[in-house]
């Protein structure tokens, strides 16, 4: 019997089912329901179906023909006091019993056999313990013992079987046995490739004519489902071997859904098929058919769905030998594997409307949108609507739904970016938070919306001048004060704005600059005016684009030269933009005599203010552009006057004002002695062989003053880049070569050329590559060279190092100790001639062994057996030995040049003999 309750399980409700027996009620727990023949299933929308076996424990059975079922349904709300109760009574008639009836429900297996001589009439009504399962056989004719085949034999009395969860009873015409799945006395068996749950039992019961034994068996499929091309294919063995021994004939075969048979036309309309193969009965159901339902899931927070359907198979067969009929009915719920169902969003945004519109879906009805995460935080749906964002749920005819959201471009949750000066790109990052009912499983789905619109109104700048000042006005665009202002070379800070009379509000600001302000530039000077320019740039703070600019030039009255009646004049030199690094202290007059020129009726004083260098430099500096400013005064010659004057000699000559600044000195390694090409930073470390020369240049840069001279005070080598590390070796000491170095440092002259403008600013020297050794072992394959330099003024008193490079008394030259015992400056192969002589001598002594070794390696050298070649070999061995002797006699301390010359001449005389 099936009882359907539409939407009895609304979301948030809980349902309890009780069996009604007279005036008493029994709560059907899951264990008791499986033991007594009850089952229940619900879909996500609350539609509930309750199934009851006609031979259930609490069914009022009238001679196995009429069956009365009573249930009490308790539906609880959010609290235990919020409860609604319904009593449901149902009467069914059923008379088409087969000899054996087998029912496979979702939570139990049931088998009933017809008993030929029943005596008990109807169900016993004297139920004294309502919590116990009633014994339909009565006290006189009850079931005495049950023997299970697991396949081992396990025997139980009736009460023990009930405690183990089994149901056993005798009705007026049938003996009934019921077992939950996966009990200790059931077992699994594969039939035709389909796994099945099986139980076998022999029931001993007391009949009026004596003790009777009935063998019962049930086998229910637990698998056999295939999912192919969106079609569910359910295979059930055609011959259920645990239930059949001999030949049989299928009399009827029906398909149903949810426990209810379907006619052929209904099956065709739904796309269902029922067919048989040699070994199986096959039911095929398309995924998504109307008799099933979908369910949402969120494994790993990703949206998936499954399809759930409960097909029924009913088969009636008859055995050939006994002519007994068996009705085999299976209710088999099927759930497809998880199917990914990633939500899709449709961006319906029209940029010109300046509103983001997005639709996200589709979802099943058990999905609820709870939150939306914006760039500013998380909001519930209710809070989002309250903030002016429109969130709506849309239900579709196929049972799915989607959600839409609208957000204005001007909202604070929308991010903005300008890929171009006139274009704004709007971003709306969103994360939708969902829950799945009734489990309340959480999952999220992020999306990002983007729209671009050419909607930027740039700021504008206007400007005017009067006789003394610039007047500038800036009107903001629709982006507000979203820019950096540059006045001349400087950014407009609050301090600078205060100096320039800044006035502003939310739409514009103004500035007033004197033409002599620090951030203006003098473009042109005449005798009575100056042309001055002010630059104002508005820059994008992120991309540094020029949003707007103004280059305003105006001419202002300006007198640079004043002529006085007494024949004197004053001239004002103005720093112009074309010479940005001009130092006024370096300006001089072209004509130092300042003599006038006479004409018929007037005399003219005219001179030129400019940059003129020391005579030692042939031309003006190429580092800066030329600067010239002409000044003149003229006087009418109409009389001659005699004037007297006297002078007093000065006690001291005027001295220049002492200033401060920075001088830069750099040291570089040249690639050769021409000093034309130098190694760059990426070339280091530079690889050199021992004794290979290294050419260094130390130069004073960024200065053209010919009165300065650079002196290399000291240089030294270390193993590490730390200039104070040990060990060290002095290369230059007090401006001169280290006298203790056997490989003397050499200074190279520096002459004027295209690159060298001031030779006194550069010093060049070279050394030979060496390495540090200790006990004949090389400490490291790298050395670091460090130098200290001083800069001298040639006009000052020359003393100490400033007397010139290596110009000082001999007794002042000294070197620093190596400061590490046992470490010395060394070379690989200090005497290669001596080493070659020793090698030749050993080769000649071991010649026979060498020949034997080469022959073992199958190398052939015929000259090793040639008498002429061997004679020459021994001659070379003798000569190198004598040369080694001479070499040693010439080395060491204490020998005079005369002694060494005598040794060489004696050696030559021996060679002649």
PyMOL commands that set and color helices and strands:
alter all, ss='L'
color gray80, all
select helices_A, chain A and resi 30-36+158-163+264-270+299-301+351-353+381-386+494-499+584-586+681-683+759-761+800-803+810-812+832-845+847-856+862-865+867-890+897-912
alter helices_A, ss='H'
color red, helices_A
select strands_A, chain A and resi 2-5+14-21+24-27+38-42+48-52+60-62+66-76+83-93+100-104+108-114+143-149+153-157+167-170+174-180+187-191+194-207+210-221+225-228+231-237+248-257+260-261+273-276+280-286+293-297+304-319+325-335+339-340+344-347+355-363+367-374+377-380+390-395+401-408+415-420+423-436+441-453+460-465+469-475+484-487+490-491+503-504+508-514+520-525+529-539+546-557+561-563+569-571+587-589+597-598+602-611+628-636+664-670+693-701+708-718+728-733+736-737+746-748+762-768+771-774+777-778+784-793+823-826
alter strands_A, ss='S'
color yellow, strands_A
deselect
rebuild
show_as cartoon
